[in-house]
Amino acid sequence: MQAIIFCGIQASGKSTFYRERFFNSHVRISLDLLRTRHRELLFLETCLKSQTRYVVDNTNPTRAERAKYIGMAKAAKYEVVGYYFETSSEEAVRRNSQRAGRFLIPVKGIYGTRKRLEVPGLSEGYDKLYLVRLRPWGEYEVRQVAE
């Protein structure tokens, strides 16, 4: 089974990437949808017990936040794949300005997450790690990271 963990500031293209690449193969675990850590944990535990492929679609800016997901997946004998969405704060703010309603993130939230961001590395326990950049024309550049 496979666990995928996204990492990147808000409006870096994570959810769109999920829809384009994993919608038909992996369940999406997202605090935007589940709203509480308790619900997220229940959903994650259900995926692990049922051997379901999943994607954690959150910002996951710190090693400590990612360690919880990596540890649980490894304990359940999952392959753990990370995707780091590299983008500038300015580009994220620009993309965010095209959102509306509850999907519009306060600008200070984007800058706050960026300030806490720790770039992920294979040493965290990933089996594979990819760097993702959203290109101006809306396509993704994806390359595997080798430490």
C-alpha positions as CSV (number, residue, x, y, z in Angstrom):
1,M,0.0,0.0,0.0
2,Q,1.0,3.6,-0.5
3,A,0.8,6.7,1.7
4,I,1.5,10.0,0.0
5,I,2.3,13.1,2.1
6,F,2.1,16.6,0.6
7,C,4.1,19.5,1.9
8,G,3.8,23.1,0.8
9,I,2.4,26.4,1.7
10,Q,-1.2,27.2,1.0
11,A,-2.1,27.9,-2.7
12,S,1.0,26.0,-4.0
13,G,-1.2,23.6,-6.1
14,K,-1.5,20.6,-3.7
15,S,-5.2,19.9,-4.0
16,T,-5.3,20.5,-7.8
17,F,-2.3,18.1,-8.1
18,Y,-4.2,15.5,-6.1
19,R,-7.3,15.8,-8.3
20,E,-5.2,15.5,-11.5
21,R,-2.9,12.6,-10.3
22,F,-4.5,10.7,-7.5
23,F,-8.3,11.2,-7.4
24,N,-9.0,7.8,-9.0
25,S,-6.5,5.8,-7.0
26,H,-6.0,7.4,-3.5
27,V,-8.4,8.6,-0.8
28,R,-7.8,12.3,0.2
29,I,-7.2,13.1,3.8
30,S,-7.5,16.9,4.3
31,L,-8.1,19.1,7.2
32,D,-9.9,21.5,4.8
33,L,-12.5,18.7,4.5
34,L,-12.5,17.0,7.8
35,R,-12.2,20.2,9.9
36,T,-10.7,18.6,13.1
37,R,-7.6,16.6,14.0
38,H,-9.8,14.0,15.7
39,R,-11.8,13.3,12.5
40,E,-8.5,13.3,10.5
41,L,-7.0,10.7,12.9
42,L,-10.1,8.5,12.7
43,F,-10.1,8.7,8.9
44,L,-6.3,8.0,8.7
45,E,-6.7,5.0,11.1
46,T,-9.5,3.6,8.9
47,C,-7.3,3.9,5.8
48,L,-4.5,2.1,7.6
49,K,-6.7,-0.7,8.9
50,S,-8.4,-1.3,5.6
51,Q,-5.1,-1.1,3.6
52,T,-6.4,1.9,1.6
53,R,-4.1,4.1,-0.5
54,Y,-4.2,7.7,0.7
55,V,-2.9,11.2,0.2
56,V,-2.4,13.6,3.2
57,D,-3.3,16.9,1.5
58,N,-2.3,19.4,4.2
59,T,0.5,22.0,4.4
60,N,2.6,19.8,6.7
61,P,5.3,22.5,7.0
62,T,7.4,21.0,9.8
63,R,9.3,17.7,10.2
64,A,7.4,17.1,13.4
65,E,4.0,17.4,11.7
66,R,5.1,15.0,8.9
67,A,6.7,12.6,11.3
68,K,3.3,11.6,12.7
69,Y,2.0,10.5,9.2
70,I,5.3,8.9,8.2
71,G,5.5,6.9,11.5
72,M,1.9,5.6,11.3
73,A,2.3,4.6,7.6
74,K,5.7,2.9,8.2
75,A,4.2,1.0,11.2
76,A,1.5,-0.3,8.9
77,K,4.1,-1.4,6.2
78,Y,3.1,1.3,3.7
79,E,5.4,2.7,1.1
80,V,5.7,6.4,2.0
81,V,6.1,9.0,-0.8
82,G,6.5,12.7,-0.2
83,Y,5.7,15.6,-2.6
84,Y,7.2,19.0,-1.7
85,F,5.4,21.8,-3.5
86,E,8.0,24.5,-4.0
87,T,6.6,28.0,-4.5
88,S,7.3,31.6,-3.4
89,S,5.0,33.3,-1.0
90,E,4.3,36.0,-3.6
91,E,3.2,33.4,-6.2
92,A,1.0,31.7,-3.6
93,V,-0.6,35.0,-2.6
94,R,-1.3,35.7,-6.3
95,R,-3.0,32.3,-6.8
96,N,-4.8,32.7,-3.5
97,S,-6.3,36.0,-4.7
98,Q,-8.2,34.0,-7.3
99,R,-10.0,32.0,-4.6
100,A,-13.3,32.9,-3.0
101,G,-15.3,32.1,0.1
102,R,-13.8,29.7,2.7
103,F,-11.1,28.7,0.2
104,L,-9.5,32.2,0.4
105,I,-6.6,32.1,2.9
106,P,-5.7,35.2,4.9
107,V,-2.4,36.5,3.4
108,K,-0.8,36.5,6.9
109,G,-1.6,32.7,7.0
110,I,0.4,32.1,3.9
111,Y,3.4,34.1,5.1
112,G,3.2,32.4,8.6
113,T,3.2,28.9,7.1
114,R,6.2,29.9,4.8
115,K,8.1,31.1,7.9
116,R,7.6,27.7,9.6
117,L,8.3,25.6,6.5
118,E,11.1,23.1,6.8
119,V,12.0,21.6,3.4
120,P,11.4,17.8,3.6
121,G,14.3,15.3,3.1
122,L,14.5,11.6,2.5
123,S,16.1,11.2,5.9
124,E,12.6,11.8,7.4
125,G,11.7,8.3,6.4
126,Y,10.3,8.7,2.9
127,D,10.8,5.9,0.5
128,K,10.6,8.4,-2.4
129,L,10.5,12.2,-2.4
130,Y,9.5,14.5,-5.2
131,L,9.9,18.2,-5.8
132,V,6.9,19.8,-7.5
133,R,6.7,23.2,-9.2
134,L,3.6,24.7,-10.7
135,R,4.5,26.3,-14.1
136,P,2.9,29.5,-15.2
137,W,0.8,27.7,-17.9
138,G,-0.7,25.5,-15.2
139,E,1.4,22.3,-15.7
140,Y,3.4,20.7,-13.0
141,E,7.1,20.0,-13.2
142,V,7.9,16.9,-11.0
143,R,11.3,15.5,-10.3
144,Q,12.5,12.9,-7.9
145,V,14.8,14.1,-5.1
146,A,18.0,12.2,-4.4
147,E,19.8,13.1,-1.2
